[in-house]
Amino acid sequence: MKNRSELRDIIIKVLYQANMYEEANIDFEYKDLIKEQLEIENDFVTDSINGIVKNKNKLIKKANKYLKKDWTIDRLSKVDQAILLLGIYELIETDTPSVVAINEAIELSKKYSDDAVTKMINGVLDKIYHDEEK
């Protein structure tokens, strides 16, 4: 049985793969991508991916609002986009404690990105957290 951190890693991989398929105009089903990554179905993974896909435009808009003035989410790498979307989704759409959502996104970013991107993701999520709390 995988822990939540490992499941978030799988979510990032599925979102990345989906993004690549979309860019290449390859047909796919999210459930098939999930099955490639998990032997056993997992509600956390399925619900998170479905939630991110359903709310993608809202999440992108939120990311773009808090990125530095000349940046938009589409300028980030596909992996960084997936990490940021998951972090924002967990912050604003789930009951995941804010500190956990931010920390998990930062840990994923440390694994897959460089320090500058990790700081940027931390900054964006922190701003969203403080604005959503008001």
CNS distance restraints for C-alpha pairs under 8 A (distance, minus, plus):
assign (resid   2 and name CA) (resid   6 and name CA) 5.85 0.50 0.50
assign (resid   2 and name CA) (resid   7 and name CA) 6.41 0.50 0.50
assign (resid   3 and name CA) (resid   7 and name CA) 6.27 0.50 0.50
assign (resid   4 and name CA) (resid   8 and name CA) 6.10 0.50 0.50
assign (resid   5 and name CA) (resid   9 and name CA) 6.42 0.50 0.50
assign (resid   5 and name CA) (resid 104 and name CA) 6.83 0.50 0.50
assign (resid   6 and name CA) (resid  10 and name CA) 6.52 0.50 0.50
assign (resid   7 and name CA) (resid  11 and name CA) 6.29 0.50 0.50
assign (resid   7 and name CA) (resid  44 and name CA) 7.69 0.50 0.50
assign (resid   7 and name CA) (resid  45 and name CA) 6.36 0.50 0.50
assign (resid   8 and name CA) (resid  12 and name CA) 6.28 0.50 0.50
assign (resid   8 and name CA) (resid  45 and name CA) 7.32 0.50 0.50
assign (resid   8 and name CA) (resid 104 and name CA) 7.96 0.50 0.50
assign (resid   9 and name CA) (resid  13 and name CA) 6.39 0.50 0.50
assign (resid   9 and name CA) (resid 108 and name CA) 7.01 0.50 0.50
assign (resid  10 and name CA) (resid  14 and name CA) 6.20 0.50 0.50
assign (resid  10 and name CA) (resid  34 and name CA) 7.98 0.50 0.50
assign (resid  10 and name CA) (resid  37 and name CA) 6.53 0.50 0.50
assign (resid  10 and name CA) (resid  38 and name CA) 7.99 0.50 0.50
assign (resid  10 and name CA) (resid  45 and name CA) 7.59 0.50 0.50
assign (resid  11 and name CA) (resid  15 and name CA) 6.14 0.50 0.50
assign (resid  11 and name CA) (resid  45 and name CA) 6.08 0.50 0.50
assign (resid  11 and name CA) (resid  48 and name CA) 7.55 0.50 0.50
assign (resid  11 and name CA) (resid  49 and name CA) 6.58 0.50 0.50
assign (resid  12 and name CA) (resid  16 and name CA) 6.00 0.50 0.50
assign (resid  12 and name CA) (resid  79 and name CA) 6.94 0.50 0.50
assign (resid  12 and name CA) (resid  82 and name CA) 5.47 0.50 0.50
assign (resid  12 and name CA) (resid  83 and name CA) 6.16 0.50 0.50
assign (resid  12 and name CA) (resid  86 and name CA) 7.58 0.50 0.50
assign (resid  13 and name CA) (resid  17 and name CA) 6.08 0.50 0.50
assign (resid  13 and name CA) (resid  79 and name CA) 7.82 0.50 0.50
assign (resid  14 and name CA) (resid  18 and name CA) 6.05 0.50 0.50
assign (resid  14 and name CA) (resid  30 and name CA) 7.62 0.50 0.50
assign (resid  14 and name CA) (resid  33 and name CA) 5.95 0.50 0.50
assign (resid  14 and name CA) (resid  34 and name CA) 6.34 0.50 0.50
assign (resid  14 and name CA) (resid  37 and name CA) 7.67 0.50 0.50
assign (resid  15 and name CA) (resid  19 and name CA) 6.08 0.50 0.50
assign (resid  15 and name CA) (resid  49 and name CA) 7.44 0.50 0.50
assign (resid  15 and name CA) (resid  82 and name CA) 5.80 0.50 0.50
assign (resid  16 and name CA) (resid  20 and name CA) 6.29 0.50 0.50
assign (resid  16 and name CA) (resid  78 and name CA) 5.82 0.50 0.50
assign (resid  16 and name CA) (resid  79 and name CA) 5.71 0.50 0.50
assign (resid  16 and name CA) (resid  82 and name CA) 6.17 0.50 0.50
assign (resid  17 and name CA) (resid  21 and name CA) 6.20 0.50 0.50
assign (resid  17 and name CA) (resid  33 and name CA) 7.69 0.50 0.50
assign (resid  18 and name CA) (resid  22 and name CA) 6.06 0.50 0.50
assign (resid  18 and name CA) (resid  28 and name CA) 7.62 0.50 0.50
assign (resid  18 and name CA) (resid  30 and name CA) 7.35 0.50 0.50
assign (resid  18 and name CA) (resid  33 and name CA) 7.72 0.50 0.50
assign (resid  19 and name CA) (resid  23 and name CA) 6.19 0.50 0.50
assign (resid  19 and name CA) (resid  78 and name CA) 6.93 0.50 0.50
assign (resid  20 and name CA) (resid  24 and name CA) 6.27 0.50 0.50
assign (resid  20 and name CA) (resid  78 and name CA) 7.83 0.50 0.50
assign (resid  21 and name CA) (resid  25 and name CA) 5.95 0.50 0.50
assign (resid  21 and name CA) (resid  26 and name CA) 4.91 0.50 0.50
assign (resid  21 and name CA) (resid  27 and name CA) 7.05 0.50 0.50
assign (resid  21 and name CA) (resid  28 and name CA) 7.33 0.50 0.50
assign (resid  22 and name CA) (resid  26 and name CA) 6.01 0.50 0.50
assign (resid  22 and name CA) (resid  27 and name CA) 7.51 0.50 0.50
assign (resid  28 and name CA) (resid  32 and name CA) 7.30 0.50 0.50
assign (resid  28 and name CA) (resid  33 and name CA) 7.70 0.50 0.50
assign (resid  29 and name CA) (resid  33 and name CA) 6.63 0.50 0.50
assign (resid  30 and name CA) (resid  34 and name CA) 6.18 0.50 0.50
assign (resid  30 and name CA) (resid  49 and name CA) 7.98 0.50 0.50
assign (resid  31 and name CA) (resid  35 and name CA) 6.16 0.50 0.50
assign (resid  31 and name CA) (resid  46 and name CA) 7.71 0.50 0.50
assign (resid  32 and name CA) (resid  36 and name CA) 6.36 0.50 0.50
assign (resid  33 and name CA) (resid  37 and name CA) 6.74 0.50 0.50
assign (resid  34 and name CA) (resid  38 and name CA) 6.12 0.50 0.50
assign (resid  34 and name CA) (resid  45 and name CA) 7.88 0.50 0.50
assign (resid  34 and name CA) (resid  46 and name CA) 7.53 0.50 0.50
assign (resid  35 and name CA) (resid  39 and name CA) 6.46 0.50 0.50
assign (resid  35 and name CA) (resid  40 and name CA) 7.79 0.50 0.50
assign (resid  35 and name CA) (resid  41 and name CA) 7.37 0.50 0.50
assign (resid  38 and name CA) (resid  42 and name CA) 7.89 0.50 0.50
assign (resid  41 and name CA) (resid  46 and name CA) 7.86 0.50 0.50
assign (resid  42 and name CA) (resid  46 and name CA) 6.24 0.50 0.50
assign (resid  43 and name CA) (resid  47 and name CA) 5.63 0.50 0.50
assign (resid  44 and name CA) (resid  48 and name CA) 5.91 0.50 0.50
assign (resid  45 and name CA) (resid  49 and name CA) 6.12 0.50 0.50
assign (resid  46 and name CA) (resid  50 and name CA) 6.04 0.50 0.50
assign (resid  47 and name CA) (resid  51 and name CA) 5.89 0.50 0.50
assign (resid  48 and name CA) (resid  52 and name CA) 6.05 0.50 0.50
assign (resid  48 and name CA) (resid  86 and name CA) 7.79 0.50 0.50
assign (resid  48 and name CA) (resid  89 and name CA) 7.97 0.50 0.50
assign (resid  49 and name CA) (resid  53 and name CA) 6.09 0.50 0.50
assign (resid  50 and name CA) (resid  54 and name CA) 5.97 0.50 0.50
assign (resid  51 and name CA) (resid  55 and name CA) 5.98 0.50 0.50
assign (resid  51 and name CA) (resid  89 and name CA) 7.56 0.50 0.50
assign (resid  52 and name CA) (resid  56 and name CA) 5.40 0.50 0.50
assign (resid  52 and name CA) (resid  59 and name CA) 7.67 0.50 0.50
assign (resid  52 and name CA) (resid  85 and name CA) 6.98 0.50 0.50
assign (resid  52 and name CA) (resid  86 and name CA) 6.93 0.50 0.50
assign (resid  52 and name CA) (resid  89 and name CA) 6.27 0.50 0.50
assign (resid  55 and name CA) (resid  59 and name CA) 6.09 0.50 0.50
assign (resid  56 and name CA) (resid  60 and name CA) 6.02 0.50 0.50
assign (resid  56 and name CA) (resid  85 and name CA) 7.67 0.50 0.50
assign (resid  57 and name CA) (resid  61 and name CA) 6.08 0.50 0.50
assign (resid  58 and name CA) (resid  62 and name CA) 6.20 0.50 0.50
assign (resid  59 and name CA) (resid  63 and name CA) 6.16 0.50 0.50
assign (resid  59 and name CA) (resid  85 and name CA) 6.19 0.50 0.50
assign (resid  59 and name CA) (resid  88 and name CA) 6.49 0.50 0.50
assign (resid  59 and name CA) (resid  89 and name CA) 6.73 0.50 0.50
assign (resid  60 and name CA) (resid  64 and name CA) 6.07 0.50 0.50
assign (resid  60 and name CA) (resid  73 and name CA) 6.75 0.50 0.50
assign (resid  60 and name CA) (resid  85 and name CA) 7.18 0.50 0.50
assign (resid  61 and name CA) (resid  65 and name CA) 6.17 0.50 0.50
assign (resid  62 and name CA) (resid  66 and name CA) 6.64 0.50 0.50
assign (resid  62 and name CA) (resid  88 and name CA) 7.91 0.50 0.50
assign (resid  62 and name CA) (resid 128 and name CA) 7.91 0.50 0.50
assign (resid  63 and name CA) (resid  67 and name CA) 6.11 0.50 0.50
assign (resid  63 and name CA) (resid  72 and name CA) 7.55 0.50 0.50
assign (resid  63 and name CA) (resid  73 and name CA) 6.51 0.50 0.50
assign (resid  63 and name CA) (resid  84 and name CA) 7.55 0.50 0.50
assign (resid  63 and name CA) (resid  85 and name CA) 7.74 0.50 0.50
assign (resid  63 and name CA) (resid  88 and name CA) 7.58 0.50 0.50
assign (resid  63 and name CA) (resid 124 and name CA) 7.02 0.50 0.50
assign (resid  64 and name CA) (resid  71 and name CA) 7.25 0.50 0.50
assign (resid  64 and name CA) (resid  72 and name CA) 5.04 0.50 0.50
assign (resid  64 and name CA) (resid  73 and name CA) 5.96 0.50 0.50
assign (resid  66 and name CA) (resid 124 and name CA) 5.46 0.50 0.50
assign (resid  66 and name CA) (resid 127 and name CA) 6.90 0.50 0.50
assign (resid  66 and name CA) (resid 128 and name CA) 7.31 0.50 0.50
assign (resid  67 and name CA) (resid  71 and name CA) 5.84 0.50 0.50
assign (resid  67 and name CA) (resid  72 and name CA) 6.45 0.50 0.50
assign (resid  67 and name CA) (resid  73 and name CA) 7.67 0.50 0.50
assign (resid  67 and name CA) (resid 120 and name CA) 7.74 0.50 0.50
assign (resid  67 and name CA) (resid 124 and name CA) 6.18 0.50 0.50
assign (resid  68 and name CA) (resid  72 and name CA) 7.96 0.50 0.50
assign (resid  71 and name CA) (resid  75 and name CA) 6.63 0.50 0.50
assign (resid  72 and name CA) (resid  76 and name CA) 7.54 0.50 0.50
assign (resid  73 and name CA) (resid  81 and name CA) 6.32 0.50 0.50
assign (resid  74 and name CA) (resid  81 and name CA) 7.40 0.50 0.50
assign (resid  76 and name CA) (resid  80 and name CA) 5.90 0.50 0.50
assign (resid  76 and name CA) (resid  81 and name CA) 5.98 0.50 0.50
assign (resid  77 and name CA) (resid  81 and name CA) 6.14 0.50 0.50
assign (resid  78 and name CA) (resid  82 and name CA) 6.27 0.50 0.50
assign (resid  79 and name CA) (resid  83 and name CA) 6.28 0.50 0.50
assign (resid  79 and name CA) (resid 112 and name CA) 7.31 0.50 0.50
assign (resid  80 and name CA) (resid  84 and name CA) 6.08 0.50 0.50
assign (resid  80 and name CA) (resid 109 and name CA) 7.08 0.50 0.50
assign (resid  80 and name CA) (resid 112 and name CA) 7.87 0.50 0.50
assign (resid  80 and name CA) (resid 113 and name CA) 7.08 0.50 0.50
assign (resid  80 and name CA) (resid 117 and name CA) 7.67 0.50 0.50
assign (resid  81 and name CA) (resid  85 and name CA) 6.04 0.50 0.50
assign (resid  82 and name CA) (resid  86 and name CA) 6.12 0.50 0.50
assign (resid  83 and name CA) (resid  87 and name CA) 6.13 0.50 0.50
assign (resid  83 and name CA) (resid 105 and name CA) 5.93 0.50 0.50
assign (resid  83 and name CA) (resid 108 and name CA) 6.87 0.50 0.50
assign (resid  83 and name CA) (resid 109 and name CA) 6.85 0.50 0.50
assign (resid  84 and name CA) (resid  88 and name CA) 6.10 0.50 0.50
assign (resid  84 and name CA) (resid 105 and name CA) 6.99 0.50 0.50
assign (resid  84 and name CA) (resid 121 and name CA) 6.38 0.50 0.50
assign (resid  84 and name CA) (resid 125 and name CA) 7.97 0.50 0.50
assign (resid  85 and name CA) (resid  89 and name CA) 5.92 0.50 0.50
assign (resid  86 and name CA) (resid  90 and name CA) 6.08 0.50 0.50
assign (resid  86 and name CA) (resid 105 and name CA) 7.39 0.50 0.50
assign (resid  87 and name CA) (resid  91 and name CA) 6.16 0.50 0.50
assign (resid  87 and name CA) (resid 101 and name CA) 5.72 0.50 0.50
assign (resid  87 and name CA) (resid 102 and name CA) 6.21 0.50 0.50
assign (resid  87 and name CA) (resid 104 and name CA) 7.65 0.50 0.50
assign (resid  87 and name CA) (resid 105 and name CA) 5.41 0.50 0.50
assign (resid  87 and name CA) (resid 125 and name CA) 7.01 0.50 0.50
assign (resid  88 and name CA) (resid  92 and name CA) 6.15 0.50 0.50
assign (resid  88 and name CA) (resid  93 and name CA) 7.99 0.50 0.50
assign (resid  88 and name CA) (resid 125 and name CA) 6.57 0.50 0.50
assign (resid  88 and name CA) (resid 128 and name CA) 7.76 0.50 0.50
assign (resid  89 and name CA) (resid  93 and name CA) 5.32 0.50 0.50
assign (resid  89 and name CA) (resid  94 and name CA) 7.01 0.50 0.50
assign (resid  90 and name CA) (resid  94 and name CA) 5.07 0.50 0.50
assign (resid  90 and name CA) (resid  95 and name CA) 7.41 0.50 0.50
assign (resid  90 and name CA) (resid  96 and name CA) 6.05 0.50 0.50
assign (resid  90 and name CA) (resid  98 and name CA) 7.81 0.50 0.50
assign (resid  90 and name CA) (resid 101 and name CA) 5.74 0.50 0.50
assign (resid  91 and name CA) (resid  95 and name CA) 7.85 0.50 0.50
assign (resid  91 and name CA) (resid  96 and name CA) 6.89 0.50 0.50
assign (resid  91 and name CA) (resid  97 and name CA) 7.58 0.50 0.50
assign (resid  91 and name CA) (resid  98 and name CA) 5.65 0.50 0.50
assign (resid  91 and name CA) (resid 101 and name CA) 5.97 0.50 0.50
assign (resid  91 and name CA) (resid 102 and name CA) 7.59 0.50 0.50
assign (resid  91 and name CA) (resid 125 and name CA) 7.89 0.50 0.50
assign (resid  91 and name CA) (resid 129 and name CA) 6.95 0.50 0.50
assign (resid  92 and name CA) (resid 132 and name CA) 7.57 0.50 0.50
assign (resid  96 and name CA) (resid 100 and name CA) 6.67 0.50 0.50
assign (resid  96 and name CA) (resid 101 and name CA) 6.25 0.50 0.50
assign (resid  97 and name CA) (resid 101 and name CA) 6.32 0.50 0.50
assign (resid  98 and name CA) (resid 102 and name CA) 6.16 0.50 0.50
assign (resid  98 and name CA) (resid 129 and name CA) 6.98 0.50 0.50
assign (resid  99 and name CA) (resid 103 and name CA) 5.95 0.50 0.50
assign (resid 100 and name CA) (resid 104 and name CA) 5.90 0.50 0.50
assign (resid 101 and name CA) (resid 105 and name CA) 6.30 0.50 0.50
assign (resid 102 and name CA) (resid 106 and name CA) 6.21 0.50 0.50
assign (resid 102 and name CA) (resid 122 and name CA) 6.86 0.50 0.50
assign (resid 102 and name CA) (resid 125 and name CA) 6.28 0.50 0.50
assign (resid 102 and name CA) (resid 126 and name CA) 7.43 0.50 0.50
assign (resid 103 and name CA) (resid 107 and name CA) 6.15 0.50 0.50
assign (resid 104 and name CA) (resid 108 and name CA) 6.23 0.50 0.50
assign (resid 105 and name CA) (resid 109 and name CA) 6.10 0.50 0.50
assign (resid 105 and name CA) (resid 121 and name CA) 7.63 0.50 0.50
assign (resid 105 and name CA) (resid 122 and name CA) 7.87 0.50 0.50
assign (resid 106 and name CA) (resid 110 and name CA) 6.12 0.50 0.50
assign (resid 106 and name CA) (resid 118 and name CA) 5.99 0.50 0.50
assign (resid 106 and name CA) (resid 121 and name CA) 6.97 0.50 0.50
assign (resid 106 and name CA) (resid 122 and name CA) 6.30 0.50 0.50
assign (resid 107 and name CA) (resid 111 and name CA) 6.35 0.50 0.50
assign (resid 108 and name CA) (resid 112 and name CA) 6.23 0.50 0.50
assign (resid 109 and name CA) (resid 113 and name CA) 5.03 0.50 0.50
assign (resid 109 and name CA) (resid 114 and name CA) 7.39 0.50 0.50
assign (resid 109 and name CA) (resid 117 and name CA) 7.25 0.50 0.50
assign (resid 109 and name CA) (resid 118 and name CA) 5.29 0.50 0.50
assign (resid 109 and name CA) (resid 121 and name CA) 7.76 0.50 0.50
assign (resid 110 and name CA) (resid 114 and name CA) 6.61 0.50 0.50
assign (resid 110 and name CA) (resid 115 and name CA) 7.00 0.50 0.50
assign (resid 110 and name CA) (resid 118 and name CA) 6.18 0.50 0.50
assign (resid 113 and name CA) (resid 117 and name CA) 6.19 0.50 0.50
assign (resid 113 and name CA) (resid 118 and name CA) 6.63 0.50 0.50
assign (resid 114 and name CA) (resid 118 and name CA) 6.31 0.50 0.50
assign (resid 115 and name CA) (resid 119 and name CA) 6.16 0.50 0.50
assign (resid 116 and name CA) (resid 120 and name CA) 6.22 0.50 0.50
assign (resid 117 and name CA) (resid 121 and name CA) 6.07 0.50 0.50
assign (resid 118 and name CA) (resid 122 and name CA) 6.11 0.50 0.50
assign (resid 119 and name CA) (resid 123 and name CA) 6.06 0.50 0.50
assign (resid 120 and name CA) (resid 124 and name CA) 6.17 0.50 0.50
assign (resid 121 and name CA) (resid 125 and name CA) 6.11 0.50 0.50
assign (resid 122 and name CA) (resid 126 and name CA) 5.93 0.50 0.50
assign (resid 123 and name CA) (resid 127 and name CA) 6.15 0.50 0.50
assign (resid 124 and name CA) (resid 128 and name CA) 6.26 0.50 0.50
assign (resid 125 and name CA) (resid 129 and name CA) 6.01 0.50 0.50
assign (resid 126 and name CA) (resid 130 and name CA) 6.22 0.50 0.50
assign (resid 127 and name CA) (resid 131 and name CA) 6.07 0.50 0.50
assign (resid 128 and name CA) (resid 132 and name CA) 5.84 0.50 0.50
assign (resid 129 and name CA) (resid 133 and name CA) 6.15 0.50 0.50
assign (resid 130 and name CA) (resid 134 and name CA) 6.70 0.50 0.50
